[in-house]
Amino acid sequence: KSLGHDQGWRVACALAARHIGGAINFVAVADTLNVSGGAVSAAIAADNVVVAVYFAFLFYLAKAGDEHESAAENIKDIDSAENEIIDLIQDPESMGSSNNKSEITMPSIGVSVAVSSCLVTLGG
């Protein structure tokens, strides 16, 4: 009733389209079904709040399952990633010959991005 007479099903259809194909679909369906501007604004605001709470809950669940690492372990990971990169720079042939498969960690990704950014900056 708060959306107006005969607007509820139209807003529901537009919201379903938004979750299927994004904001462009929401706007297209809302326009096609002649949803009023006030109802569109209210639907977008309500959807943003619900989605924010939903994702916060998902992040909470994901974080609850992770083991917490100490700062010392993170520093050790960064040092080992730096050492691996230095070894590869000094001997690029050894890249595929090692039987040690190291895990991809956030520190190693960070070091890789930093090194590649520096190479791109120096090269360009």
C-alpha positions, 0 to 999 in steps of 0.5 A: 500500500505504501508504494501506491495502488498496483505498484507492488508487483511491478516493483517486485518484478523490477527487483527480480530483474535487478538481481538477474541482470543488474541495475540496467535491467531494474531500470528497464523493467521499471520503465516498461512497467511504468513504475512511479519515480517514488516507488523506484527510489524507495525500491532501490534504497530498500534493496541497497539496505537489504543487500548490504546486510546480506553481504555483511552477514556473508563476510561474517560467516567467511571470517568466522571460518578463517584462522587468525594469523598473527602479525609475525606470521604475515611478516614471515609470509612477506619475507618468503615471497620476497625471497622467492621473487629475488631467487626468480630474478637471479635465476629465471630458469629455476622457475619450473624445476622446483618441486616445492609448490608454494601457496598463493597468499595475500602477501605474495600477491601484493609483492607480485603486483608491486614488482609488476607495477615497478616493471611497467613503470620502468618499462613505459 
